[in-house]
């Protein structure tokens, strides 16, 4: 089943990740699990850049679900441009989206994905309202 990312979303971060030799699987292309890792790296870099790094003793982001659509294989060597988007802020959650493309083939989307992010008080293990500054960035 393919899940399409929505038209209505806000670009919040872009980064380039150099693909490593070890990111490939036995078939010679990037392992499926690594696509999720790249989305995670980009999401965390965005949160750090906006002043909301994860804090296991405080509050932060957890992922409630995640998906990835594999469109074109990524093969070493490559630099992967990951664009991160957000949408649909709720009381304590919002949706994140990502596109991935090779830097030497701009515009050719190799993968798309997304995740529902929930803001959580880690010690209490309960969702809490999104910080107002974060909500404003998402809206």
N, CA, C and O atoms as a GROMACS GRO file, in nm:
protein
  556
    1UNK      N    1   0.085  -0.118   0.000
    1UNK     CA    2   0.000   0.000   0.000
    1UNK      C    3   0.089   0.124   0.000
    1UNK      O    4   0.183   0.133   0.079
    2UNK      N    5   0.060   0.216  -0.087
    2UNK     CA    6   0.135   0.341  -0.095
    2UNK      C    7   0.056   0.451  -0.026
    2UNK      O    8  -0.064   0.466  -0.047
    3UNK      N    9   0.124   0.527   0.057
    3UNK     CA   10   0.064   0.641   0.125
    3UNK      C   11   0.126   0.767   0.065
    3UNK      O   12   0.247   0.785   0.071
    4UNK      N   13   0.044   0.851   0.007
    4UNK     CA   14   0.094   0.975  -0.053
    4UNK      C   15   0.108   1.084   0.052
    4UNK      O   16   0.027   1.094   0.144
    5UNK      N   17   0.211   1.164   0.036
    5UNK     CA   18   0.226   1.277   0.128
    5UNK      C   19   0.135   1.390   0.078
    5UNK      O   20   0.114   1.403  -0.043
    6UNK      N   21   0.082   1.470   0.169
    6UNK     CA   22  -0.018   1.570   0.130
    6UNK      C   23   0.041   1.689   0.055
    6UNK      O   24   0.159   1.721   0.068
    7UNK      N   25  -0.043   1.752  -0.023
    7UNK     CA   26  -0.005   1.876  -0.091
    7UNK      C   27   0.016   1.988   0.012
    7UNK      O   28   0.110   2.066   0.001
    8UNK      N   29  -0.072   1.993   0.113
    8UNK     CA   30  -0.067   2.098   0.214
    8UNK      C   31   0.029   2.057   0.326
    8UNK      O   32  -0.007   1.981   0.416
    9UNK      N   33   0.150   2.109   0.317
    9UNK     CA   34   0.253   2.081   0.416
    9UNK      C   35   0.351   2.198   0.414
    9UNK      O   36   0.355   2.275   0.318
   10UNK      N   37   0.431   2.210   0.519
   10UNK     CA   38   0.524   2.322   0.529
   10UNK      C   39   0.666   2.269   0.532
   10UNK      O   40   0.701   2.186   0.617
   11UNK      N   41   0.750   2.316   0.439
   11UNK     CA   42   0.891   2.279   0.439
   11UNK      C   43   0.960   2.346   0.558
   11UNK      O   44   0.956   2.468   0.572
   12UNK      N   45   1.025   2.265   0.643
   12UNK     CA   46   1.089   2.321   0.762
   12UNK      C   47   1.239   2.294   0.769
   12UNK      O   48   1.310   2.359   0.846
   13UNK      N   49   1.288   2.199   0.690
   13UNK     CA   50   1.430   2.165   0.701
   13UNK      C   51   1.474   2.091   0.576
   13UNK      O   52   1.397   2.019   0.513
   14UNK      N   53   1.600   2.111   0.542
   14UNK     CA   54   1.660   2.040   0.431
   14UNK      C   55   1.805   2.010   0.467
   14UNK      O   56   1.875   2.095   0.522
   15UNK      N   57   1.848   1.890   0.438
   15UNK     CA   58   1.987   1.855   0.464
   15UNK      C   59   2.034   1.751   0.363
   15UNK      O   60   1.955   1.683   0.299
   16UNK      N   61   2.165   1.741   0.352
   16UNK     CA   62   2.226   1.642   0.264
   16UNK      C   63   2.299   1.540   0.351
   16UNK      O   64   2.378   1.576   0.438
   17UNK      N   65   2.271   1.414   0.325
   17UNK     CA   66   2.333   1.304   0.400
   17UNK      C   67   2.416   1.221   0.303
   17UNK      O   68   2.362   1.168   0.206
   18UNK      N   69   2.546   1.209   0.328
   18UNK     CA   70   2.626   1.124   0.240
   18UNK      C   71   2.596   0.976   0.268
   18UNK      O   72   2.603   0.930   0.382
   19UNK      N   73   2.562   0.905   0.164
   19UNK     CA   74   2.535   0.762   0.178
   19UNK      C   75   2.666   0.691   0.207
   19UNK      O   76   2.768   0.719   0.144
   20UNK      N   77   2.663   0.598   0.302
   20UNK     CA   78   2.782   0.521   0.337
   20UNK      C   79   2.777   0.385   0.270
   20UNK      O   80   2.669   0.333   0.240
   21UNK      N   81   2.893   0.328   0.247
   21UNK     CA   82   2.901   0.194   0.189
   21UNK      C   83   2.819   0.095   0.271
   21UNK      O   84   2.750   0.009   0.216
   22UNK      N   85   2.826   0.108   0.402
   22UNK     CA   86   2.754   0.018   0.492
   22UNK      C   87   2.603   0.037   0.493
   22UNK      O   88   2.531  -0.041   0.555
   23UNK      N   89   2.554   0.142   0.425
   23UNK     CA   90   2.409   0.164   0.417
   23UNK      C   91   2.343   0.071   0.315
   23UNK      O   92   2.220   0.060   0.310
   24UNK      N   93   2.425   0.004   0.234
   24UNK     CA   94   2.371  -0.085   0.131
   24UNK      C   95   2.343  -0.224   0.189
   24UNK      O   96   2.401  -0.264   0.290
   25UNK      N   97   2.254  -0.295   0.121
   25UNK     CA   98   2.227  -0.433   0.159
   25UNK      C   99   2.290  -0.527   0.057
   25UNK      O  100   2.362  -0.483  -0.033
   26UNK      N  101   2.264  -0.654   0.069
   26UNK     CA  102   2.323  -0.754  -0.019
   26UNK      C  103   2.282  -0.737  -0.164
   26UNK      O  104   2.348  -0.789  -0.254
   27UNK      N  105   2.174  -0.665  -0.190
   27UNK     CA  106   2.125  -0.643  -0.326
   27UNK      C  107   2.193  -0.524  -0.393
   27UNK      O  108   2.169  -0.496  -0.510
   28UNK      N  109   2.278  -0.452  -0.320
   28UNK     CA  110   2.354  -0.342  -0.377
   28UNK      C  111   2.282  -0.208  -0.377
   28UNK      O  112   2.326  -0.115  -0.444
   29UNK      N  113   2.173  -0.198  -0.303
   29UNK     CA  114   2.107  -0.068  -0.290
   29UNK      C  115   2.086  -0.038  -0.141
   29UNK      O  116   2.107  -0.125  -0.056
   30UNK      N  117   2.044   0.084  -0.112
   30UNK     CA  118   2.029   0.124   0.027
   30UNK      C  119   1.926   0.035   0.096
   30UNK      O  120   1.816   0.014   0.045
   31UNK      N  121   1.963  -0.016   0.212
   31UNK     CA  122   1.875  -0.103   0.289
   31UNK      C  123   1.749  -0.027   0.330
   31UNK      O  124   1.756   0.092   0.363
   32UNK      N  125   1.636  -0.095   0.328
   32UNK     CA  126   1.507  -0.031   0.360
   32UNK      C  127   1.508   0.038   0.495
   32UNK      O  128   1.446   0.144   0.510
   33UNK      N  129   1.575  -0.017   0.593
   33UNK     CA  130   1.576   0.044   0.727
   33UNK      C  131   1.649   0.177   0.729
   33UNK      O  132   1.620   0.262   0.813
   34UNK      N  133   1.744   0.196   0.637
   34UNK     CA  134   1.824   0.318   0.637
   34UNK      C  135   1.741   0.439   0.594
   34UNK      O  136   1.769   0.551   0.638
   35UNK      N  137   1.641   0.419   0.510
   35UNK     CA  138   1.553   0.530   0.473
   35UNK      C  139   1.488   0.590   0.598
   35UNK      O  140   1.477   0.712   0.611
   36UNK      N  141   1.445   0.503   0.690
   36UNK     CA  142   1.386   0.550   0.815
   36UNK      C  143   1.490   0.624   0.900
   36UNK      O  144   1.458   0.723   0.965
   37UNK      N  145   1.613   0.574   0.898
   37UNK     CA  146   1.721   0.639   0.973
   37UNK      C  147   1.747   0.779   0.917
   37UNK      O  148   1.766   0.873   0.994
   38UNK      N  149   1.747   0.794   0.786
   38UNK     CA  150   1.770   0.924   0.725
   38UNK      C  151   1.657   1.022   0.762
   38UNK      O  152   1.682   1.139   0.792
   39UNK      N  153   1.532   0.973   0.761
   39UNK     CA  154   1.422   1.060   0.802
   39UNK      C  155   1.437   1.100   0.948
   39UNK      O  156   1.410   1.214   0.985
   40UNK      N  157   1.481   1.006   1.031
   40UNK     CA  158   1.503   1.035   1.174
   40UNK      C  159   1.613   1.138   1.193
   40UNK      O  160   1.597   1.232   1.271
   41UNK      N  161   1.724   1.123   1.122
   41UNK     CA  162   1.835   1.218   1.132
   41UNK      C  163   1.787   1.358   1.095
   41UNK      O  164   1.815   1.454   1.167
   42UNK      N  165   1.715   1.369   0.984
   42UNK     CA  166   1.667   1.500   0.940
   42UNK      C  167   1.569   1.560   1.041
   42UNK      O  168   1.575   1.680   1.070
   43UNK      N  169   1.479   1.478   1.094
   43UNK     CA  170   1.380   1.526   1.193
   43UNK      C  171   1.453   1.576   1.318
   43UNK      O  172   1.419   1.682   1.371
   44UNK      N  173   1.552   1.501   1.366
   44UNK     CA  174   1.626   1.542   1.486
   44UNK      C  175   1.708   1.668   1.461
   44UNK      O  176   1.714   1.755   1.548
   45UNK      N  177   1.770   1.678   1.345
   45UNK     CA  178   1.847   1.799   1.314
   45UNK      C  179   1.757   1.922   1.310
   45UNK      O  180   1.797   2.029   1.354
   46UNK      N  181   1.636   1.906   1.259
   46UNK     CA  182   1.540   2.018   1.258
   46UNK      C  183   1.504   2.057   1.401
   46UNK      O  184   1.506   2.175   1.435
   47UNK      N  185   1.473   1.957   1.485
   47UNK     CA  186   1.435   1.988   1.624
   47UNK      C  187   1.550   2.056   1.699
   47UNK      O  188   1.526   2.149   1.776
   48UNK      N  189   1.671   2.011   1.677
   48UNK     CA  190   1.788   2.074   1.741
   48UNK      C  191   1.803   2.217   1.691
   48UNK      O  192   1.828   2.308   1.770
   49UNK      N  193   1.788   2.237   1.560
   49UNK     CA  194   1.804   2.371   1.501
   49UNK      C  195   1.703   2.471   1.553
   49UNK      O  196   1.733   2.590   1.562
   50UNK      N  197   1.583   2.425   1.589
   50UNK     CA  198   1.480   2.517   1.638
   50UNK      C  199   1.475   2.524   1.792
   50UNK      O  200   1.384   2.585   1.849
   51UNK      N  201   1.572   2.460   1.857
   51UNK     CA  202   1.580   2.470   2.002
   51UNK      C  203   1.497   2.370   2.079
   51UNK      O  204   1.464   2.394   2.195
   52UNK      N  205   1.463   2.257   2.018
   52UNK     CA  206   1.386   2.153   2.085
   52UNK      C  207   1.455   2.017   2.076
   52UNK      O  208   1.397   1.920   2.026
   53UNK      N  209   1.581   2.009   2.125
   53UNK     CA  210   1.649   1.880   2.119
   53UNK      C  211   1.580   1.780   2.211
   53UNK      O  212   1.517   1.818   2.309
   54UNK      N  213   1.593   1.651   2.180
   54UNK     CA  214   1.532   1.551   2.268
   54UNK      C  215   1.596   1.557   2.407
   54UNK      O  216   1.716   1.578   2.421
   55UNK      N  217   1.514   1.538   2.508
   55UNK     CA  218   1.561   1.540   2.647
   55UNK      C  219   1.494   1.427   2.723
   55UNK      O  220   1.381   1.443   2.770
   56UNK      N  221   1.561   1.311   2.737
   56UNK     CA  222   1.500   1.196   2.803
   56UNK      C  223   1.454   1.223   2.947
   56UNK      O  224   1.373   1.148   3.001
   57UNK      N  225   1.506   1.330   3.009
   57UNK     CA  226   1.465   1.363   3.145
   57UNK      C  227   1.357   1.471   3.147
   57UNK      O  228   1.314   1.515   3.253
   58UNK      N  229   1.313   1.513   3.028
   58UNK     CA  230   1.213   1.620   3.019
   58UNK      C  231   1.105   1.587   2.919
   58UNK      O  232   1.037   1.485   2.930
   59UNK      N  233   1.090   1.676   2.820
   59UNK     CA  234   0.988   1.655   2.718
   59UNK      C  235   1.053   1.642   2.581
   59UNK      O  236   1.166   1.685   2.560
   60UNK      N  237   0.980   1.582   2.490
   60UNK     CA  238   1.033   1.569   2.355
   60UNK      C  239   0.940   1.486   2.269
   60UNK      O  240   0.826   1.459   2.304
   61UNK      N  241   0.993   1.448   2.156
   61UNK     CA  242   0.917   1.385   2.050
   61UNK      C  243   0.929   1.233   2.055
   61UNK      O  244   1.037   1.178   2.077
   62UNK      N  245   0.818   1.166   2.034
   62UNK     CA  246   0.818   1.022   2.006
   62UNK      C  247   0.738   1.000   1.878
   62UNK      O  248   0.652   1.080   1.843
   63UNK      N  249   0.768   0.893   1.811
   63UNK     CA  250   0.701   0.861   1.686
   63UNK      C  251   0.591   0.758   1.714
   63UNK      O  252   0.617   0.652   1.771
   64UNK      N  253   0.469   0.791   1.673
   64UNK     CA  254   0.355   0.702   1.695
   64UNK      C  255   0.340   0.602   1.580
   64UNK      O  256   0.293   0.490   1.601
   65UNK      N  257   0.379   0.642   1.460
   65UNK     CA  258   0.376   0.553   1.345
   65UNK      C  259   0.469   0.611   1.239
   65UNK      O  260   0.503   0.729   1.244
   66UNK      N  261   0.508   0.529   1.143
   66UNK     CA  262   0.597   0.576   1.037
   66UNK      C  263   0.577   0.489   0.913
   66UNK      O  264   0.539   0.372   0.922
   67UNK      N  265   0.603   0.550   0.797
   67UNK     CA  266   0.594   0.475   0.672
   67UNK      C  267   0.696   0.529   0.574
   67UNK      O  268   0.748   0.639   0.591
   68UNK      N  269   0.726   0.451   0.471
   68UNK     CA  270   0.815   0.494   0.365
   68UNK      C  271   0.769   0.431   0.234
   68UNK      O  272   0.739   0.312   0.228
   69UNK      N  273   0.764   0.513   0.130
   69UNK     CA  274   0.737   0.466  -0.006
   69UNK      C  275   0.870   0.462  -0.081
   69UNK      O  276   0.936   0.564  -0.096
   70UNK      N  277   0.909   0.345  -0.126
   70UNK     CA  278   1.034   0.327  -0.199
   70UNK      C  279   1.003   0.338  -0.348
   70UNK      O  280   0.938   0.251  -0.405
   71UNK      N  281   1.050   0.446  -0.410
   71UNK     CA  282   1.013   0.476  -0.548
   71UNK      C  283   1.126   0.438  -0.645
   71UNK      O  284   1.102   0.367  -0.743
   72UNK      N  285   1.246   0.484  -0.618
   72UNK     CA  286   1.365   0.451  -0.698
   72UNK      C  287   1.476   0.410  -0.602
   72UNK      O  288   1.489   0.467  -0.494
   73UNK      N  289   1.554   0.312  -0.642
   73UNK     CA  290   1.663   0.265  -0.556
   73UNK      C  291   1.769   0.374  -0.538
   73UNK      O  292   1.798   0.450  -0.630
   74UNK      N  293   1.824   0.380  -0.420
   74UNK     CA  294   1.941   0.463  -0.392
   74UNK      C  295   2.060   0.369  -0.385
   74UNK      O  296   2.058   0.270  -0.312
   75UNK      N  297   2.164   0.401  -0.461
   75UNK     CA  298   2.283   0.317  -0.466
   75UNK      C  299   2.406   0.400  -0.438
   75UNK      O  300   2.413   0.516  -0.477
   76UNK      N  301   2.502   0.340  -0.372
   76UNK     CA  302   2.631   0.404  -0.342
   76UNK      C  303   2.712   0.417  -0.470
   76UNK      O  304   2.707   0.328  -0.554
   77UNK      N  305   2.785   0.526  -0.488
   77UNK     CA  306   2.796   0.642  -0.400
   77UNK      C  307   2.685   0.742  -0.429
   77UNK      O  308   2.640   0.755  -0.543
   78UNK      N  309   2.644   0.812  -0.326
   78UNK     CA  310   2.540   0.913  -0.344
   78UNK      C  311   2.537   1.006  -0.224
   78UNK      O  312   2.576   0.970  -0.113
   79UNK      N  313   2.491   1.126  -0.250
   79UNK     CA  314   2.453   1.218  -0.144
   79UNK      C  315   2.302   1.231  -0.156
   79UNK      O  316   2.248   1.251  -0.264
   80UNK      N  317   2.234   1.220  -0.042
   80UNK     CA  318   2.088   1.219  -0.042
   80UNK      C  319   2.037   1.348   0.021
   80UNK      O  320   2.070   1.382   0.135
   81UNK      N  321   1.955   1.420  -0.056
   81UNK     CA  322   1.892   1.541  -0.004
   81UNK      C  323   1.760   1.499   0.060
   81UNK      O  324   1.672   1.441  -0.005
   82UNK      N  325   1.747   1.529   0.190
   82UNK     CA  326   1.625   1.498   0.263
   82UNK      C  327   1.556   1.630   0.294
   82UNK      O  328   1.612   1.718   0.360
   83UNK      N  329   1.434   1.642   0.246
   83UNK     CA  330   1.353   1.760   0.277
   83UNK      C  331   1.247   1.717   0.377
   83UNK      O  332   1.176   1.619   0.356
   84UNK      N  333   1.236   1.792   0.487
   84UNK     CA  334   1.140   1.762   0.593
   84UNK      C  335   1.028   1.864   0.593
   84UNK      O  336   1.050   1.984   0.577
   85UNK      N  337   0.909   1.814   0.610
   85UNK     CA  338   0.788   1.895   0.610
   85UNK      C  339   0.705   1.862   0.734
   85UNK      O  340   0.724   1.757   0.795
   86UNK      N  341   0.615   1.952   0.770
   86UNK     CA  342   0.523   1.930   0.882
   86UNK      C  343   0.383   1.973   0.842
   86UNK      O  344   0.365   2.053   0.750
   87UNK      N  345   0.284   1.920   0.913
   87UNK     CA  346   0.145   1.960   0.892
   87UNK      C  347   0.060   1.910   1.007
   87UNK      O  348   0.107   1.836   1.093
   88UNK      N  349  -0.063   1.951   1.007
   88UNK     CA  350  -0.169   1.898   1.094
   88UNK      C  351  -0.138   1.901   1.243
   88UNK      O  352  -0.145   1.797   1.309
   89UNK      N  353  -0.102   2.017   1.299
   89UNK     CA  354  -0.078   2.019   1.443
   89UNK      C  355  -0.207   1.994   1.521
   89UNK      O  356  -0.312   2.050   1.490
   90UNK      N  357  -0.197   1.910   1.621
   90UNK     CA  358  -0.307   1.885   1.713
   90UNK      C  359  -0.269   1.937   1.850
   90UNK      O  360  -0.179   2.021   1.861
   91UNK      N  361  -0.334   1.890   1.953
   91UNK     CA  362  -0.301   1.933   2.089
   91UNK      C  363  -0.158   1.895   2.125
   91UNK      O  364  -0.082   1.977   2.175
   92UNK      N  365  -0.122   1.770   2.099
   92UNK     CA  366   0.010   1.721   2.138
   92UNK      C  367   0.084   1.651   2.024
   92UNK      O  368   0.189   1.591   2.046
   93UNK      N  369   0.031   1.657   1.904
   93UNK     CA  370   0.093   1.585   1.793
   93UNK      C  371   0.091   1.666   1.665
   93UNK      O  372   0.020   1.766   1.653
   94UNK      N  373   0.171   1.621   1.570
   94UNK     CA  374   0.171   1.677   1.435
   94UNK      C  375   0.227   1.572   1.342
   94UNK      O  376   0.289   1.475   1.385
   95UNK      N  377   0.204   1.593   1.213
   95UNK     CA  378   0.254   1.499   1.114
   95UNK      C  379   0.383   1.552   1.054
   95UNK      O  380   0.398   1.672   1.031
   96UNK      N  381   0.477   1.461   1.031
   96UNK     CA  382   0.602   1.494   0.964
   96UNK      C  383   0.606   1.417   0.833
   96UNK      O  384   0.551   1.307   0.822
   97UNK      N  385   0.672   1.476   0.734
   97UNK     CA  386   0.681   1.417   0.601
   97UNK      C  387   0.823   1.436   0.551
   97UNK      O  388   0.894   1.526   0.597
   98UNK      N  389   0.865   1.353   0.458
   98UNK     CA  390   0.999   1.367   0.403
   98UNK      C  391   1.001   1.321   0.258
   98UNK      O  392   0.926   1.233   0.217
   99UNK      N  393   1.090   1.384   0.181
   99UNK     CA  394   1.123   1.337   0.048
   99UNK      C  395   1.273   1.316   0.043
   99UNK      O  396   1.349   1.386   0.110
  100UNK      N  397   1.316   1.220  -0.037
  100UNK     CA  398   1.458   1.191  -0.053
  100UNK      C  399   1.491   1.182  -0.200
  100UNK      O  400   1.420   1.119  -0.278
  101UNK      N  401   1.601   1.248  -0.238
  101UNK     CA  402   1.648   1.244  -0.375
  101UNK      C  403   1.800   1.250  -0.376
  101UNK      O  404   1.861   1.301  -0.283
  102UNK      N  405   1.861   1.198  -0.480
  102UNK     CA  406   2.005   1.209  -0.498
  102UNK      C  407   2.037   1.353  -0.536
  102UNK      O  408   1.962   1.416  -0.611
  103UNK      N  409   2.147   1.407  -0.485
  103UNK     CA  410   2.184   1.544  -0.520
  103UNK      C  411   2.225   1.555  -0.666
  103UNK      O  412   2.215   1.663  -0.726
  104UNK      N  413   2.273   1.445  -0.725
  104UNK     CA  414   2.314   1.450  -0.866
  104UNK      C  415   2.198   1.423  -0.962
  104UNK      O  416   2.217   1.420  -1.083
  105UNK      N  417   2.078   1.404  -0.907
  105UNK     CA  418   1.957   1.387  -0.988
  105UNK      C  419   1.844   1.469  -0.926
  105UNK      O  420   1.742   1.413  -0.885
  106UNK      N  421   1.860   1.601  -0.919
  106UNK     CA  422   1.759   1.684  -0.853
  106UNK      C  423   1.622   1.668  -0.917
  106UNK      O  424   1.608   1.661  -1.039
  107UNK      N  425   1.522   1.663  -0.830
  107UNK     CA  426   1.384   1.652  -0.876
  107UNK      C  427   1.335   1.510  -0.892
  107UNK      O  428   1.214   1.487  -0.901
  108UNK      N  429   1.425   1.412  -0.897
  108UNK     CA  430   1.385   1.272  -0.906
  108UNK      C  431   1.370   1.217  -0.765
  108UNK      O  432   1.468   1.179  -0.701
  109UNK      N  433   1.247   1.213  -0.717
  109UNK     CA  434   1.222   1.167  -0.580
  109UNK      C  435   1.239   1.016  -0.575
  109UNK      O  436   1.174   0.942  -0.648
  110UNK      N  437   1.328   0.972  -0.488
  110UNK     CA  438   1.357   0.829  -0.472
  110UNK      C  439   1.271   0.765  -0.363
  110UNK      O  440   1.242   0.646  -0.368
  111UNK      N  441   1.231   0.845  -0.265
  111UNK     CA  442   1.148   0.792  -0.157
  111UNK      C  443   1.071   0.907  -0.093
  111UNK      O  444   1.117   1.021  -0.090
  112UNK      N  445   0.954   0.873  -0.041
  112UNK     CA  446   0.876   0.965   0.040
  112UNK      C  447   0.836   0.892   0.166
  112UNK      O  448   0.825   0.769   0.166
  113UNK      N  449   0.814   0.966   0.271
  113UNK     CA  450   0.773   0.901   0.395
  113UNK      C  451   0.712   0.998   0.491
  113UNK      O  452   0.701   1.118   0.463
  114UNK      N  453   0.672   0.946   0.603
  114UNK     CA  454   0.612   1.031   0.704
  114UNK      C  455   0.600   0.961   0.837
  114UNK      O  456   0.622   0.840   0.849
  115UNK      N  457   0.564   1.040   0.936
  115UNK     CA  458   0.545   0.987   1.071
  115UNK      C  459   0.456   1.082   1.149
  115UNK      O  460   0.454   1.203   1.125
  116UNK      N  461   0.381   1.025   1.242
  116UNK     CA  462   0.305   1.106   1.337
  116UNK      C  463   0.392   1.123   1.460
  116UNK      O  464   0.435   1.025   1.521
  117UNK      N  465   0.418   1.248   1.495
  117UNK     CA  466   0.504   1.281   1.609
  117UNK      C  467   0.417   1.327   1.725
  117UNK      O  468   0.326   1.408   1.707
  118UNK      N  469   0.445   1.276   1.842
  118UNK     CA  470   0.370   1.311   1.963
  118UNK      C  471   0.467   1.372   2.064
  118UNK      O  472   0.575   1.318   2.089
  119UNK      N  473   0.428   1.486   2.122
  119UNK     CA  474   0.508   1.554   2.223
  119UNK      C  475   0.478   1.488   2.357
  119UNK      O  476   0.362   1.478   2.396
  120UNK      N  477   0.583   1.443   2.426
  120UNK     CA  478   0.566   1.360   2.546
  120UNK      C  479   0.651   1.411   2.661
  120UNK      O  480   0.762   1.459   2.642
  121UNK      N  481   0.595   1.399   2.782
  121UNK     CA  482   0.671   1.417   2.907
  121UNK      C  483   0.730   1.279   2.936
  121UNK      O  484   0.658   1.189   2.979
  122UNK      N  485   0.860   1.263   2.914
  122UNK     CA  486   0.922   1.131   2.925
  122UNK      C  487   0.915   1.070   3.065
  122UNK      O  488   0.880   0.953   3.076
  123UNK      N  489   0.946   1.144   3.172
  123UNK     CA  490   0.937   1.083   3.304
  123UNK      C  491   0.797   1.034   3.340
  123UNK      O  492   0.781   0.930   3.405
  124UNK      N  493   0.695   1.108   3.297
  124UNK     CA  494   0.556   1.073   3.328
  124UNK      C  495   0.498   0.975   3.224
  124UNK      O  496   0.401   0.905   3.252
  125UNK      N  497   0.560   0.971   3.104
  125UNK     CA  498   0.514   0.885   2.995
  125UNK      C  499   0.372   0.920   2.949
  125UNK      O  500   0.289   0.832   2.925
  126UNK      N  501   0.347   1.051   2.938
  126UNK     CA  502   0.216   1.101   2.892
  126UNK      C  503   0.238   1.210   2.787
  126UNK      O  504   0.337   1.282   2.790
  127UNK      N  505   0.144   1.219   2.696
  127UNK     CA  506   0.151   1.327   2.598
  127UNK      C  507   0.120   1.460   2.667
  127UNK      O  508   0.044   1.465   2.763
  128UNK      N  509   0.182   1.566   2.616
  128UNK     CA  510   0.161   1.701   2.669
  128UNK      C  511   0.140   1.795   2.551
  128UNK      O  512   0.178   1.762   2.439
  129UNK      N  513   0.080   1.910   2.575
  129UNK     CA  514   0.058   2.005   2.465
  129UNK      C  515   0.190   2.046   2.398
  129UNK      O  516   0.293   2.058   2.464
  130UNK      N  517   0.182   2.068   2.268
  130UNK     CA  518   0.299   2.117   2.195
  130UNK      C  519   0.342   2.252   2.252
  130UNK      O  520   0.256   2.334   2.285
  131UNK      N  521   0.472   2.276   2.265
  131UNK     CA  522   0.515   2.410   2.305
  131UNK      C  523   0.465   2.514   2.204
  131UNK      O  524   0.462   2.488   2.084
  132UNK      N  525   0.426   2.629   2.254
  132UNK     CA  526   0.365   2.731   2.168
  132UNK      C  527   0.456   2.771   2.052
  132UNK      O  528   0.409   2.788   1.940
  133UNK      N  529   0.586   2.787   2.078
  133UNK     CA  530   0.679   2.823   1.971
  133UNK      C  531   0.685   2.717   1.861
  133UNK      O  532   0.691   2.750   1.743
  134UNK      N  533   0.682   2.591   1.900
  134UNK     CA  534   0.682   2.482   1.804
  134UNK      C  535   0.551   2.482   1.725
  134UNK      O  536   0.552   2.464   1.603
  135UNK      N  537   0.442   2.500   1.794
  135UNK     CA  538   0.311   2.506   1.726
  135UNK      C  539   0.311   2.616   1.620
  135UNK      O  540   0.262   2.595   1.509
  136UNK      N  541   0.365   2.732   1.653
  136UNK     CA  542   0.368   2.843   1.558
  136UNK      C  543   0.452   2.809   1.436
  136UNK      O  544   0.418   2.849   1.324
  137UNK      N  545   0.563   2.736   1.455
  137UNK     CA  546   0.646   2.696   1.342
  137UNK      C  547   0.574   2.598   1.250
  137UNK      O  548   0.596   2.598   1.129
  138UNK      N  549   0.489   2.514   1.307
  138UNK     CA  550   0.419   2.412   1.231
  138UNK      C  551   0.300   2.470   1.154
  138UNK      O  552   0.272   2.431   1.041
  139UNK      N  553   0.230   2.565   1.218
  139UNK     CA  554   0.107   2.620   1.156
  139UNK      C  555   0.134   2.705   1.033
  139UNK      O  556   0.041   2.757   0.972
   0.00000   0.00000   0.00000
